[in-house]
């Protein structure tokens, strides 16, 4: 009887040791789960005529499309891109290139909302994006505005867009420009999704106060079926279900 018990104990101990070894091996070989991202692009008339069915079939699930700039420019390909991307099943949103030195933020937000930047809960329309970045024209990197002046301009735009559409606009920017030209302003990130521009293999440091990126433009030289030449490539920081939730404000 004693010998039998001893044998059973040895078998049990060996079994437990085997399970422990297997568990340790599993932990050692299992890497961290990859975060879900959703592929997208952003386009303007520079991409020419786009075959949106081919774009969608290539796996692209969302697109930001240039609608307006300043107070008088509307991208000539916006209407075609906005309608055709929707019909192809791409979740799309408009974007406005900011010109803070030529009019108020409110004026430009109203121009965007009246020229393609409106919103509807149809599972395929994102809130529009404010593209605020280094000035490509004359007037200096920060458009001649002080940091307080830039904050006021951006807030004016955001408030007006929210009043017109009921949605918080997405903000496209770079970390360096934002920190320099707004004085590392942290105010918008509690409500406004960050669309980070950084052409690199990692997002890097985010603008002051931003805890997470929602969209990330990681290259300006991407390639996608249905588009001739280079195109900006982006990721959404989540799966398609979460992107639709953003689109529908749910």
C-alpha positions as CSV (number, residue, x, y, z in Angstrom):
1,X,0.0,0.0,0.0
2,X,2.8,2.4,0.9
3,X,4.7,1.6,-2.3
4,X,1.6,2.2,-4.3
5,X,1.1,5.7,-2.7
6,X,4.7,6.5,-3.3
7,X,4.5,5.5,-7.0
8,X,1.3,7.6,-7.4
9,X,3.0,10.6,-5.8
10,X,5.9,10.3,-8.2
11,X,3.6,10.1,-11.2
12,X,1.7,13.1,-10.0
13,X,4.9,15.1,-9.4
14,X,6.2,14.2,-12.8
15,X,2.9,15.2,-14.4
16,X,2.8,18.6,-12.6
17,X,6.4,19.2,-13.6
18,X,5.6,18.5,-17.3
19,X,2.6,20.9,-17.2
20,X,4.8,23.6,-15.6
21,X,7.4,23.2,-18.3
22,X,4.8,23.4,-21.0
23,X,3.2,26.5,-19.5
24,X,6.6,28.2,-19.2
25,X,7.4,27.4,-22.8
26,X,4.1,28.8,-23.9
27,X,4.7,32.1,-22.1
28,X,8.3,32.3,-23.3
29,X,7.3,31.8,-27.0
30,X,4.1,33.9,-27.1
31,X,4.8,37.5,-28.2
32,X,2.5,40.4,-27.4
33,X,-0.7,40.5,-29.4
34,X,-0.5,42.8,-32.4
35,X,-2.8,45.8,-32.1
36,X,-5.5,45.9,-34.8
37,X,-5.0,48.6,-37.5
38,X,-7.1,49.4,-40.5
39,X,-5.5,50.5,-43.8
40,X,-6.4,53.8,-45.5
41,X,-5.2,56.6,-47.8
42,X,-5.7,60.3,-48.3
43,X,-6.0,61.9,-51.8
44,X,-6.5,65.1,-53.7
45,X,-6.6,66.0,-57.3
46,X,-2.9,65.2,-57.5
47,X,-3.8,61.5,-57.7
48,X,-5.8,62.2,-60.9
49,X,-8.7,59.9,-61.8
50,X,-9.1,57.1,-59.2
51,X,-10.6,53.6,-59.7
52,X,-12.2,53.3,-56.3
53,X,-13.4,49.7,-56.8
54,X,-9.8,48.7,-57.4
55,X,-8.7,50.7,-54.3
56,X,-11.3,48.9,-52.1
57,X,-10.4,45.5,-53.6
58,X,-6.8,46.2,-52.7
59,X,-7.8,46.3,-49.1
60,X,-8.1,50.0,-48.5
61,X,-11.0,50.6,-46.1
62,X,-11.0,54.4,-45.5
63,X,-9.9,57.6,-47.2
64,X,-9.6,61.2,-46.3
65,X,-10.3,63.3,-49.4
66,X,-9.3,66.9,-49.9
67,X,-12.4,69.1,-50.1
68,X,-11.3,72.7,-49.5
69,X,-8.5,75.1,-48.8
70,X,-8.7,78.6,-47.3
71,X,-11.9,80.4,-48.2
72,X,-12.3,80.0,-52.0
73,X,-10.6,76.8,-53.2
74,X,-12.5,73.5,-53.7
75,X,-10.5,70.5,-55.0
76,X,-11.8,69.8,-58.5
77,X,-11.8,66.1,-58.0
78,X,-13.5,66.1,-54.6
79,X,-17.1,65.5,-55.7
80,X,-16.1,62.5,-57.9
81,X,-13.8,61.0,-55.2
82,X,-16.3,61.5,-52.4
83,X,-19.2,59.8,-54.2
84,X,-17.2,57.1,-55.9
85,X,-15.3,56.1,-52.8
86,X,-18.6,55.8,-50.9
87,X,-20.2,53.7,-53.6
88,X,-17.1,51.4,-53.6
89,X,-17.6,50.7,-49.9
90,X,-14.8,52.9,-48.6
91,X,-15.4,54.9,-45.4
92,X,-14.5,58.4,-46.3
93,X,-14.1,61.9,-44.8
94,X,-13.3,65.3,-46.2
95,X,-10.4,67.4,-45.2
96,X,-9.7,71.1,-45.2
97,X,-6.2,72.6,-45.7
98,X,-6.0,75.5,-43.2
99,X,-4.8,79.0,-44.2
100,X,-4.8,80.7,-40.8
101,X,-3.4,84.0,-42.2
102,X,-6.2,84.8,-44.7
103,X,-9.4,84.5,-42.7
104,X,-10.8,83.5,-39.3
105,X,-11.1,79.9,-38.3
106,X,-14.9,80.2,-38.3
107,X,-15.0,81.4,-41.9
108,X,-12.9,78.4,-43.1
109,X,-14.9,75.9,-41.0
110,X,-18.1,77.2,-42.5
111,X,-16.6,77.0,-46.0
112,X,-15.7,73.4,-45.4
113,X,-19.1,72.5,-44.0
114,X,-20.8,74.0,-47.0
115,X,-18.6,72.4,-49.6
116,X,-18.4,68.7,-48.8
117,X,-17.4,68.6,-45.1
118,X,-20.9,68.0,-43.7
119,X,-21.6,64.8,-41.8
120,X,-24.3,62.1,-41.8
121,X,-24.7,58.8,-39.9
122,X,-24.5,56.4,-42.8
123,X,-21.6,54.1,-41.6
124,X,-19.3,55.5,-44.3
125,X,-18.9,59.2,-43.5
126,X,-16.2,60.3,-41.0
127,X,-16.1,63.7,-39.3
128,X,-14.0,66.1,-41.5
129,X,-10.4,66.8,-40.8
130,X,-8.6,70.1,-40.2
131,X,-5.2,69.8,-41.9
132,X,-3.0,72.3,-40.0
133,X,0.7,72.1,-40.8
134,X,3.7,74.1,-41.9
135,X,2.8,77.0,-44.2
136,X,3.8,76.1,-47.8
137,X,3.2,79.7,-49.0
138,X,4.7,83.0,-47.9
139,X,4.2,84.2,-44.3
140,X,6.3,81.9,-42.2
141,X,5.9,78.4,-40.9
142,X,3.3,79.4,-38.3
143,X,1.4,81.8,-40.8
144,X,2.7,84.8,-38.9
145,X,0.5,84.0,-35.8
146,X,1.7,83.9,-32.3
147,X,1.2,80.6,-30.3
148,X,-1.9,82.2,-28.6
149,X,-3.2,83.5,-31.9
150,X,-2.8,80.0,-33.5
151,X,-4.6,78.4,-30.6
152,X,-7.5,80.9,-30.9
153,X,-7.7,80.3,-34.7
154,X,-7.8,76.5,-34.3
155,X,-10.4,76.7,-31.5
156,X,-12.5,79.0,-33.6
157,X,-12.5,76.5,-36.5
158,X,-13.2,73.5,-34.2
159,X,-16.1,75.3,-32.4
160,X,-17.7,76.4,-35.6
161,X,-17.4,73.0,-37.2
162,X,-18.9,71.3,-34.2
163,X,-21.8,73.8,-34.2
164,X,-22.4,73.2,-38.0
165,X,-22.2,69.4,-37.9
166,X,-22.5,68.2,-34.4
167,X,-19.1,66.4,-34.7
168,X,-15.7,67.0,-33.3
169,X,-13.3,67.4,-36.3
170,X,-10.2,65.3,-36.7
171,X,-6.9,67.2,-36.5
172,X,-4.1,66.4,-38.9
173,X,-0.7,67.7,-37.9
174,X,2.9,66.9,-37.2
175,X,4.3,66.8,-33.7
176,X,7.0,69.4,-34.4
177,X,4.7,71.9,-36.0
178,X,2.0,71.6,-33.4
179,X,4.4,72.0,-30.5
180,X,6.1,75.0,-32.1
181,X,3.2,76.9,-33.5
182,X,0.6,76.3,-30.8
183,X,3.1,76.4,-27.9
184,X,2.5,72.7,-27.1
185,X,-1.2,73.2,-26.6
186,X,-3.0,70.2,-25.1
187,X,-6.6,71.5,-25.2
188,X,-8.1,69.7,-28.2
189,X,-7.1,66.1,-27.6
190,X,-9.8,65.3,-25.1
191,X,-12.4,65.3,-27.9
192,X,-10.7,65.6,-31.3
193,X,-9.1,62.6,-32.9
194,X,-5.4,63.0,-33.8
195,X,-4.4,62.3,-37.4
196,X,-0.6,62.2,-37.0
197,X,1.7,62.8,-39.9
198,X,5.1,61.1,-39.5
199,X,6.7,59.3,-42.4
200,X,8.5,56.6,-40.5
201,X,8.2,53.0,-39.3
202,X,6.9,54.2,-35.9
203,X,4.6,57.1,-34.8
204,X,7.2,58.4,-32.5
205,X,6.5,61.2,-30.0
206,X,2.9,62.6,-30.2
207,X,1.9,66.3,-30.0
208,X,1.9,67.7,-26.5
209,X,-1.0,66.3,-24.5
210,X,-2.1,63.7,-27.0
211,X,-2.2,60.2,-25.4
212,X,-3.0,58.2,-28.6
213,X,-3.1,58.6,-32.3
214,X,-6.3,57.8,-34.1
215,X,-5.0,58.0,-37.7
216,X,-1.4,57.9,-38.7
217,X,0.0,58.9,-42.1
218,X,3.1,56.9,-42.3
219,X,4.3,57.5,-45.9
220,X,3.8,59.8,-48.8
221,X,5.1,57.3,-51.3
222,X,2.6,54.5,-51.0
223,X,1.3,52.4,-53.9
224,X,-2.3,51.2,-54.3
225,X,-4.1,49.5,-57.1
226,X,-6.5,51.9,-58.8
227,X,-4.2,54.9,-58.3
228,X,-1.4,56.0,-60.7
229,X,1.7,57.2,-58.9
230,X,2.4,57.7,-55.2
231,X,-0.3,58.1,-52.6
232,X,-0.3,58.8,-48.9
233,X,-0.8,55.7,-46.8
234,X,-2.5,55.8,-43.4
235,X,-3.6,53.5,-40.6
236,X,-6.6,53.7,-38.3
237,X,-5.7,52.7,-34.8
238,X,-8.4,50.0,-34.5
239,X,-10.4,47.6,-36.5
240,X,-13.1,48.4,-39.1
241,X,-15.9,48.0,-36.5
242,X,-14.3,50.8,-34.4
243,X,-13.9,53.0,-37.5
244,X,-17.6,52.6,-38.3
245,X,-18.4,53.6,-34.7
246,X,-16.4,56.8,-35.2
247,X,-18.2,57.4,-38.4
248,X,-21.6,57.0,-36.8
249,X,-20.6,58.7,-33.5
250,X,-21.6,55.7,-31.5
